[in-house]
Amino acid sequence: MLELKTVNLKRVKVDTLVVPVCEDHDIHADQTSRSLIDTAKTIAAFKGQKGDRVTLFQPAGTRINRVVFFGLGSLDDLDGEVFRVFAGKAVTFCIDAGLTAITVATPSAANLKMDAGTLFGALMEGACLGNHIFDRYKQKREKTPVKKIILTATAAQKKAYAGLAASVAAVCDATVMAREWVTTPSNDKRPAAFAEMIQKAATSAGLKVSVRDDRWLEKQKFGAMLAVGQGSSATPRLVILEYAPRGAKKTLVLVGKGVTFDSGGINLKPSGSIETMKMDMSGAAAVAGTMMAVARLKPGVKVVGVMPLVENMPSGTAIRPGDIIRSYDGKTIEIGNTDAEGRLILVDAMAWAIRRYKPDTMIDLATLTGACVVALGEKIAGVFTKDPSLADAIVASGEKTHERCWPLPLPEDYRELLKNDFADLNNVSSGRWGGAITAALFLSEFVGDTRWAHIDIAGPAWAKKASDYCGAGGTGFGVRLLCDLIEKI
């Protein structure tokens, strides 16, 4: 679908050409593109400002049927994300118009003072991610994705970045897979069904797959995870995916929260908070998606994905506030609130993964707290770790991929808020404030000396409405972030 191609825009027949335009600088080296832009700017309504768009049909001196110009704004504001957005908008325009192929007039990286690989990668990502349509539950499918996306390139660029399209496609395909899983309704992805989806995809990708059922979990004494799942007729599953290249000297474990529906349990969520709780397995989806990408990208580090999958439901068998449970590592936990369930399934999975794999680094992703959304909004994830270098690496990958993260503190004195009179820990804070911090501190009680980071994705995991290269629903947040991070570890 993605292709770098040397195109003579004056001689080659092109059905749809899209051209990014800067309002205050010439960013194209190709003379035909520059001439077309000069023509477009003679139209009063088009100045190249952000949000401007105009279409020319069959411009003289070319064999191009349609040229669509998109304004980017000022040169000083142009970065990788601007070009992702442009490519996403361009593909969406073609989808809405019923067009099947698109050629992107790639600007000059030198004119932009940008690395060419960064530019091509951003354009490819925006185009690929913007080409996703979730319509499997609609009787009538009104839109069709674009079948071919060509980016113009010089012969030297085509040679230098020959493998870029494949690597971008690997990450974007995995992101789309995560989006699909998150947006799938809970009745079609109860723990056993979701585990089967992941197993099928991972087997096809060539990963080692293990799916453990409730009987195995009971034998292994996953007490916290089983307690969360005991209110549902759908029994829990633990899914483990392994990528282990020869000669790998480091092991990275990724753990993803997988609550396939979170009713809140006995502490039932109210209207306004419960309707989108099919997305409470976004951490597991991101970890599984990352593992699919890893299988294609083949990094030199061993990567293990661990996904505890449960359904949190109220019933006569559900855990109650005041119950005391014993976790996998032996610590006892009093249930202060049954809606603080994600941390319970994570600590069992994390403690088991540390004992089983002895990782050099462990990272968990979870839609853990509404408090993190209050703190950082719906587009930025919170990062918690005692390792400043790991925090810096995660934030840097977030900047590069625009899956933005912000470090938050783990103050030792806040641990007092988790103390309990009858058990080792309470699963919620005794205070009202700092809920994202105390949730992360709760997780930290189960990681020992392992280099670990927790990423709270409660805000950016779900989009209420479509953006420039992501439809409404699951965003797949975390896949691109983790794939970039793995390169640094």
C-alpha positions as CSV (number, residue, x, y, z in Angstrom):
1,M,0.0,0.0,0.0
2,L,2.8,2.4,0.9
3,E,5.5,3.2,-1.7
4,L,8.3,5.6,-2.3
5,K,8.5,6.4,-6.0
6,T,10.4,8.7,-8.4
7,V,7.7,10.5,-10.3
8,N,8.0,13.1,-13.1
9,L,4.9,15.2,-12.3
10,K,5.0,16.9,-15.6
11,R,5.0,13.7,-17.7
12,V,3.5,10.9,-15.6
13,K,-0.2,10.4,-15.5
14,V,-1.5,10.9,-11.9
15,D,-5.1,10.7,-10.9
16,T,-4.9,12.5,-7.5
17,L,-1.9,14.5,-6.3
18,V,-1.9,16.1,-2.8
19,V,0.5,18.9,-2.1
20,P,1.4,20.4,1.3
21,V,1.9,24.2,1.1
22,C,3.6,26.5,3.5
23,E,2.3,30.0,3.8
24,D,5.6,31.8,4.1
25,H,8.3,29.6,2.6
26,D,8.8,27.4,-0.5
27,I,9.3,23.9,0.9
28,H,9.3,22.0,-2.5
29,A,12.4,21.4,-4.7
30,D,10.4,19.9,-7.6
31,Q,9.7,22.6,-10.2
32,T,6.3,21.2,-11.2
33,S,5.1,21.2,-7.6
34,R,6.3,24.8,-7.2
35,S,4.6,25.9,-10.3
36,L,1.3,24.3,-9.3
37,I,1.5,26.0,-5.9
38,D,2.0,29.4,-7.6
39,T,-1.2,28.7,-9.5
40,A,-3.0,27.7,-6.4
41,K,-2.0,30.8,-4.5
42,T,-3.5,33.0,-7.2
43,I,-6.9,31.9,-5.8
44,A,-7.9,34.4,-3.1
45,A,-9.2,31.8,-0.7
46,F,-5.9,29.9,-0.6
47,K,-2.8,31.3,1.0
48,G,-1.3,28.2,2.5
49,Q,-2.5,29.0,6.0
50,K,-3.3,26.2,8.3
51,G,-6.7,24.7,7.4
52,D,-6.7,26.1,3.8
53,R,-7.6,23.7,1.0
54,V,-8.2,24.1,-2.7
55,T,-8.5,21.7,-5.6
56,L,-7.4,22.2,-9.2
57,F,-8.5,19.9,-12.0
58,Q,-6.3,18.9,-15.0
59,P,-3.7,21.8,-14.6
60,A,-2.1,22.8,-17.9
61,G,1.2,21.3,-18.9
62,T,0.7,18.1,-16.8
63,R,-1.2,14.8,-17.0
64,I,-2.6,15.2,-13.5
65,N,-6.3,14.8,-13.2
66,R,-6.7,16.4,-9.8
67,V,-4.4,18.4,-7.5
68,V,-5.5,19.0,-3.9
69,F,-3.5,21.6,-1.9
70,F,-3.4,21.6,1.9
71,G,-2.2,24.7,3.8
72,L,0.2,23.9,6.7
73,G,0.8,27.4,8.1
74,S,4.2,28.9,9.0
75,L,7.5,27.2,8.4
76,D,8.5,27.7,12.1
77,D,5.5,25.5,13.1
78,L,6.3,22.6,10.9
79,D,7.4,19.3,12.5
80,G,6.7,15.6,12.1
81,E,3.2,15.8,13.6
82,V,2.2,18.5,11.2
83,F,3.0,16.2,8.3
84,R,1.3,13.2,10.0
85,V,-1.8,15.4,10.3
86,F,-1.5,16.6,6.6
87,A,-1.2,13.0,5.4
88,G,-4.1,11.9,7.5
89,K,-6.3,14.7,6.2
90,A,-5.3,14.0,2.6
91,V,-6.2,10.3,2.9
92,T,-9.5,11.1,4.6
93,F,-10.3,13.5,1.7
94,C,-9.7,10.7,-0.8
95,I,-11.8,8.3,1.2
96,D,-14.7,10.7,1.4
97,A,-14.3,11.4,-2.4
98,G,-14.3,7.7,-3.2
99,L,-10.8,7.8,-4.6
100,T,-8.6,4.6,-4.5
101,A,-5.1,6.0,-5.0
102,I,-3.2,9.0,-3.9
103,T,0.2,10.5,-4.7
104,V,1.8,12.8,-2.2
105,A,4.2,15.5,-3.4
106,T,6.9,15.2,-0.8
107,P,8.5,18.5,0.2
108,S,12.2,19.0,0.3
109,A,13.7,17.9,3.7
110,A,16.5,20.3,3.1
111,N,14.1,23.2,2.6
112,L,12.3,22.2,5.8
113,K,15.6,21.7,7.7
114,M,14.3,18.3,8.7
115,D,15.7,14.8,8.5
116,A,14.4,13.1,5.4
117,G,13.7,9.8,7.2
118,T,11.6,11.7,9.8
119,L,9.7,13.4,7.1
120,F,8.9,10.3,5.1
121,G,8.1,8.4,8.2
122,A,5.6,11.0,9.4
123,L,3.9,11.2,6.1
124,M,3.6,7.4,5.9
125,E,2.3,7.1,9.5
126,G,-0.3,9.8,9.0
127,A,-1.5,8.2,5.7
128,C,-1.5,4.7,7.0
129,L,-3.3,5.5,10.3
130,G,-5.7,7.8,8.6
131,N,-6.7,5.0,6.2
132,H,-8.4,2.9,8.9
133,I,-12.1,2.6,8.9
134,F,-13.9,0.6,11.7
135,D,-17.2,-0.4,10.1
136,R,-17.5,-4.2,10.8
137,Y,-20.8,-3.8,12.7
138,K,-22.5,-1.8,9.9
139,Q,-24.8,-3.5,7.5
140,K,-23.9,-0.9,4.8
141,R,-20.3,0.0,4.4
142,E,-20.3,3.4,2.8
143,K,-16.5,4.1,2.7
144,T,-13.5,2.2,1.4
145,P,-9.9,2.7,2.4
146,V,-7.4,4.0,-0.2
147,K,-5.7,1.1,-1.9
148,K,-2.4,2.8,-2.9
149,I,-0.4,5.6,-1.3
150,I,2.7,6.9,-3.2
151,L,5.2,9.3,-1.8
152,T,7.4,11.1,-4.4
153,A,11.1,10.6,-3.8
154,T,14.4,11.0,-5.6
155,A,16.2,7.9,-6.8
156,A,18.7,8.4,-4.0
157,Q,16.0,8.7,-1.3
158,K,14.2,5.7,-2.7
159,K,17.4,3.6,-2.2
160,A,18.3,5.1,1.2
161,Y,14.8,4.5,2.7
162,A,14.0,1.2,0.9
163,G,12.9,-0.5,4.1
164,L,11.1,2.4,5.7
165,A,7.6,1.6,4.3
166,A,7.7,-1.9,5.6
167,S,8.8,-0.8,9.1
168,V,6.2,1.9,9.2
169,A,3.5,-0.5,8.0
170,A,4.5,-3.0,10.7
171,V,3.9,-0.4,13.5
172,C,0.8,1.2,11.9
173,D,-0.8,-2.2,11.2
174,A,-0.2,-3.1,14.9
175,T,-1.7,0.2,16.0
176,V,-4.8,-0.4,13.9
177,M,-5.1,-3.9,15.3
178,A,-5.0,-2.5,18.8
179,R,-7.7,0.1,17.8
180,E,-9.9,-2.6,16.5
181,W,-9.7,-4.7,19.7
182,V,-10.4,-1.6,21.9
183,T,-13.4,-0.5,19.8
184,T,-14.9,-4.1,19.6
185,P,-17.9,-4.3,21.9
186,S,-17.4,-6.2,25.2
187,N,-20.0,-8.9,24.3
188,D,-17.6,-10.0,21.5
189,K,-14.3,-9.9,23.6
190,R,-15.0,-11.4,27.0
191,P,-11.7,-12.7,28.4
192,A,-11.7,-16.1,26.7
193,A,-12.7,-14.6,23.3
194,F,-10.2,-11.7,23.6
195,A,-7.4,-14.2,24.5
196,E,-8.3,-16.2,21.4
197,M,-8.1,-13.1,19.2
198,I,-4.6,-12.3,20.5
199,Q,-3.5,-16.0,20.2
200,K,-4.6,-16.2,16.6
201,A,-2.9,-13.0,15.6
202,A,0.3,-13.8,17.6
203,T,0.5,-17.3,16.1
204,S,0.3,-15.9,12.6
205,A,3.0,-13.4,13.5
206,G,5.3,-16.2,14.6
207,L,5.4,-15.4,18.4
208,K,5.4,-17.9,21.1
209,V,2.0,-17.9,22.7
210,S,0.7,-19.2,26.1
211,V,-2.9,-18.8,27.3
212,R,-3.5,-19.7,30.9
213,D,-7.1,-20.3,32.3
214,D,-8.6,-19.8,35.7
215,R,-7.6,-23.3,36.9
216,W,-3.9,-22.5,36.2
217,L,-4.3,-19.1,37.8
218,E,-5.8,-20.8,40.9
219,K,-2.9,-23.3,41.1
220,Q,-0.4,-20.4,40.8
221,K,-2.3,-18.4,43.4
222,F,-3.2,-15.3,41.4
223,G,-5.5,-14.3,44.2
224,A,-5.9,-10.6,43.3
225,M,-6.6,-11.3,39.6
226,L,-9.1,-14.1,40.4
227,A,-10.9,-11.9,43.0
228,V,-11.6,-9.3,40.3
229,G,-12.9,-11.9,37.9
230,Q,-15.1,-13.8,40.4
231,G,-18.1,-11.7,39.9
232,S,-18.4,-12.6,36.2
233,S,-19.6,-15.7,34.5
234,A,-16.6,-15.2,32.1
235,T,-13.5,-16.6,33.7
236,P,-10.1,-14.8,33.5
237,R,-7.2,-15.5,31.2
238,L,-3.5,-14.7,31.3
239,V,-2.0,-14.3,27.9
240,I,1.8,-14.4,27.4
241,L,3.5,-13.6,24.2
242,E,7.3,-14.0,23.7
243,Y,9.8,-12.8,21.2
244,A,13.2,-14.1,21.9
245,P,15.9,-13.5,19.2
246,R,19.2,-15.4,19.4
247,G,21.9,-13.7,21.4
248,A,19.6,-11.3,23.1
249,K,21.3,-9.8,26.2
250,K,18.4,-7.9,27.6
251,T,14.8,-8.8,28.5
252,L,11.9,-6.3,28.4
253,V,8.6,-7.2,29.9
254,L,5.4,-5.3,28.9
255,V,2.3,-5.8,31.0
256,G,-1.1,-4.5,29.8
257,K,-4.3,-4.1,31.8
258,G,-7.0,-6.1,30.2
259,V,-10.4,-5.5,31.8
260,T,-12.7,-6.4,28.9
261,F,-15.6,-4.6,30.6
262,D,-15.4,-2.6,33.8
263,S,-18.8,-2.1,35.4
264,G,-17.0,-1.0,38.6
265,G,-18.3,-4.2,40.4
266,I,-20.2,-3.7,43.6
267,N,-19.1,0.0,43.5
268,L,-21.0,0.3,40.2
269,K,-20.0,3.1,37.9
270,P,-22.7,5.7,37.3
271,S,-24.1,6.8,33.9
272,G,-21.6,9.0,32.1
273,S,-18.7,6.8,33.3
274,I,-19.8,3.3,32.3
275,E,-20.8,3.6,28.7
276,T,-17.3,3.4,27.2
277,M,-15.8,0.8,29.6
278,K,-15.3,-1.7,26.8
279,M,-12.0,0.3,26.4
280,D,-10.6,-0.7,29.8
281,M,-8.5,-3.3,28.1
282,S,-6.6,-0.7,26.1
283,G,-3.3,-1.5,27.9
284,A,-3.6,-5.2,26.9
285,A,-4.4,-4.2,23.3
286,A,-1.4,-1.9,23.2
287,V,0.9,-4.5,24.5
288,A,-0.5,-7.2,22.2
289,G,-0.2,-4.8,19.2
290,T,3.3,-3.9,20.1
291,M,4.2,-7.6,20.2
292,M,2.8,-8.0,16.7
293,A,5.0,-5.1,15.5
294,V,8.0,-6.5,17.3
295,A,7.6,-9.8,15.4
296,R,8.0,-7.9,12.2
297,L,10.6,-5.4,13.2
298,K,12.8,-8.0,14.9
299,P,14.8,-5.9,17.5
300,G,17.8,-7.4,19.2
301,V,16.2,-7.5,22.7
302,K,13.9,-10.2,24.1
303,V,10.4,-8.8,24.6
304,V,7.6,-10.5,26.5
305,G,4.0,-9.3,26.6
306,V,1.9,-10.3,29.6
307,M,-1.8,-9.5,29.5
308,P,-4.2,-10.3,32.4
309,L,-7.7,-10.4,31.1
310,V,-10.8,-10.2,33.3
311,E,-14.3,-8.9,33.3
312,N,-15.3,-6.8,36.4
313,M,-19.0,-7.4,37.1
314,P,-21.4,-7.1,40.1
315,S,-23.1,-10.3,41.1
316,G,-23.7,-12.6,44.1
317,T,-20.1,-13.9,43.8
318,A,-18.4,-10.5,43.2
319,I,-15.8,-9.2,45.6
320,R,-17.1,-6.7,48.2
321,P,-15.6,-3.6,49.8
322,G,-14.0,-4.9,53.0
323,D,-12.9,-8.2,51.6
324,I,-9.3,-9.1,52.1
325,I,-7.5,-11.0,49.4
326,R,-4.0,-12.5,49.0
327,S,-2.0,-11.5,46.0
328,Y,0.4,-13.7,44.0
329,D,3.5,-12.4,45.8
330,G,1.8,-13.0,49.2
331,K,0.8,-9.5,50.2
332,T,-2.7,-9.1,51.6
333,I,-5.0,-6.4,50.2
334,E,-8.2,-5.0,51.7
335,I,-10.7,-4.0,49.0
336,G,-11.6,-0.4,49.7
337,N,-13.3,0.0,46.3
338,T,-14.2,-2.7,43.8
339,D,-13.7,-0.1,41.0
340,A,-10.0,0.0,41.7
341,E,-9.6,-3.4,40.0
342,G,-7.0,-2.7,37.3
343,R,-4.2,-2.4,39.9
344,L,-5.2,-5.8,41.3
345,I,-4.9,-7.7,38.1
346,L,-1.7,-5.9,37.2
347,V,0.2,-6.6,40.5
348,D,-0.4,-10.4,40.1
349,A,0.8,-10.3,36.5
350,M,3.8,-8.1,37.2
351,A,5.0,-10.1,40.2
352,W,4.6,-13.4,38.3
353,A,6.5,-11.9,35.2
354,I,9.4,-10.7,37.4
355,R,9.7,-14.1,39.0
356,R,9.4,-15.9,35.7
357,Y,11.5,-13.7,33.4
358,K,13.8,-11.6,35.7
359,P,13.5,-8.7,33.2
360,D,16.1,-5.9,32.9
361,T,13.1,-3.5,32.4
362,M,9.4,-3.8,32.9
363,I,6.8,-1.3,31.7
364,D,3.0,-1.6,32.3
365,L,0.3,0.3,30.4
366,A,-3.1,0.7,31.9
367,T,-6.2,2.8,31.7
368,L,-5.8,3.0,35.4
369,T,-7.2,6.2,36.9
370,G,-9.6,9.0,36.1
371,A,-7.3,11.1,38.3
372,C,-4.7,11.0,35.6
373,V,-7.2,12.4,33.1
374,V,-8.0,15.2,35.5
375,A,-4.3,16.0,35.8
376,L,-3.2,15.7,32.1
377,G,-6.3,15.7,30.0
378,E,-7.4,13.3,27.3
379,K,-4.3,13.5,25.1
380,I,-1.3,12.9,27.4
381,A,-0.4,9.9,29.4
382,G,1.2,9.9,32.9
383,V,4.6,8.3,33.5
384,F,5.6,7.0,36.9
385,T,9.1,5.6,37.6
386,K,11.9,5.9,40.1
387,D,14.4,5.7,37.1
388,P,15.0,9.2,35.6
389,S,16.7,7.8,32.5
390,L,13.7,5.5,31.8
391,A,11.3,8.4,32.3
392,D,13.4,10.5,29.9
393,A,13.4,7.8,27.3
394,I,9.6,7.3,27.5
395,V,9.0,11.1,27.2
396,A,11.4,11.4,24.3
397,S,9.6,8.5,22.4
398,G,6.3,10.2,23.2
399,E,7.6,13.5,21.6
400,K,8.8,11.7,18.5
401,T,5.6,9.7,17.9
402,H,3.2,12.3,19.3
403,E,2.0,9.8,21.8
404,R,2.8,12.3,24.5
405,C,3.7,11.4,28.1
406,W,4.5,13.5,31.1
407,P,6.4,12.4,34.2
408,L,4.6,12.5,37.5
409,P,6.1,11.9,41.0
410,L,6.2,8.9,43.3
411,P,6.6,10.6,46.7
412,E,7.4,8.2,49.5
413,D,5.2,9.9,52.1
414,Y,2.1,9.2,50.0
415,R,2.6,5.5,50.7
416,E,1.0,6.2,54.1
417,L,-2.3,6.7,52.3
418,L,-2.3,3.0,51.3
419,K,-1.8,1.6,54.8
420,N,-4.5,-0.6,56.3
421,D,-5.4,-1.7,59.8
422,F,-6.2,-5.3,58.8
423,A,-4.1,-6.1,55.7
424,D,-0.8,-5.2,54.2
425,L,-2.3,-2.7,51.9
426,N,-5.6,-1.0,50.9
427,N,-6.3,-1.0,47.2
428,V,-7.4,2.7,47.3
429,S,-6.0,5.7,49.1
430,S,-7.4,6.9,52.4
431,G,-7.4,10.4,51.0
432,R,-9.4,12.0,48.2
433,W,-6.6,13.5,46.1
434,G,-3.6,12.3,44.1
435,G,-5.3,9.2,42.9
436,A,-3.0,8.6,39.9
437,I,0.0,8.8,42.2
438,T,-1.3,6.4,44.9
439,A,-2.4,3.9,42.2
440,A,1.2,3.9,40.9
441,L,2.6,3.6,44.4
442,F,0.4,0.6,44.9
443,L,1.8,-1.0,41.8
444,S,5.4,-0.2,43.0
445,E,4.9,-2.3,46.1
446,F,5.0,-5.4,43.8
447,V,8.1,-4.7,41.6
448,G,10.9,-5.0,44.1
449,D,14.2,-3.7,42.6
450,T,13.2,-4.2,39.0
451,R,13.7,-1.2,36.7
452,W,10.0,-0.4,36.1
453,A,7.7,2.3,34.7
454,H,4.0,2.6,34.8
455,I,2.2,4.5,32.0
456,D,-1.4,5.6,32.8
457,I,-3.1,5.9,29.4
458,A,-6.7,6.5,30.8
459,G,-7.0,9.7,28.8
460,P,-5.5,9.1,25.3
461,A,-6.6,5.4,24.9
462,W,-10.0,6.5,23.7
463,A,-11.2,9.3,21.4
464,K,-14.7,10.6,21.7
465,K,-14.6,12.0,18.2
466,A,-12.4,11.5,15.1
467,S,-9.1,13.4,14.8
468,D,-7.0,13.9,11.7
469,Y,-5.6,10.4,11.5
470,C,-7.6,8.5,14.0
471,G,-11.3,7.7,14.0
472,A,-13.6,7.8,17.1
473,G,-13.1,4.9,19.5
474,G,-9.9,3.1,20.4
475,T,-6.7,5.0,19.5
476,G,-4.1,2.3,19.8
477,F,-2.1,4.7,22.0
478,G,1.1,3.1,23.2
479,V,2.0,0.9,20.2
480,R,4.1,3.5,18.4
481,L,5.4,4.8,21.7
482,L,6.7,1.4,22.8
483,C,8.0,0.4,19.4
484,D,10.2,3.6,19.3
485,L,11.2,3.0,23.0
486,I,12.3,-0.6,22.3
487,E,14.9,0.8,19.9
488,K,16.5,2.7,22.8
489,I,16.5,0.0,25.4
